[in-house]
Amino acid sequence: MRAEDIMIPVIDFLKPDDTLKKAVILLRTTRSGEECIGSKGLPVKDDFGKLVGILSMRDVLKAMLPFYMDMLDLGDFSWEGMVEGIAKRSGERLVRDIMSKVVVAVSKDAPLMECIDHMLKHGVKRLPVIGETGAVIGMLYEHNLFLAITKEMFYED
């Protein structure tokens, strides 16, 4: 089996200049055919169609934690209401400032063992799948890989 056999075709993409609000709408409403499935991460392409990053739910959550929080003694700090306020102010931030810029991708012909290797070595849960023209044609998610592999445990000739 190869990456293209179990990948999910990509319909929706983000651009680096999209706002976080637009990105979140796409993450919540991504479609697969006629079905609205949502997505845990979407590829980010520049104006030339080149893959320049991925925006994941984790990236959005990390954007809610202010950079200065690492430097504070949080013993007497109150978290109450903080996320709500930050979320309201973050809607206009740009995808380019939040996305993961280091992207591990695989070709559509990559064997599943290569995909597993990349996921484990790089600590990622999704891999963009690149077609013959160099464009992103799909996403390979950890869940789909898990299902394909574990299916083989029960497969009978």
Secondary structure by P-SEA (a helix, b strand, c coil): cccccccccccccccccccaaaaaaaaaccccccccccccbbbbbcccccccccccaaaaaaaaccccccccccccccccaaaaaaaaaacccccccccccbbbbbcccccaaaaaaaaaaacccbbbbbcccccccbbbcaaaaaaaaaaaaaccc
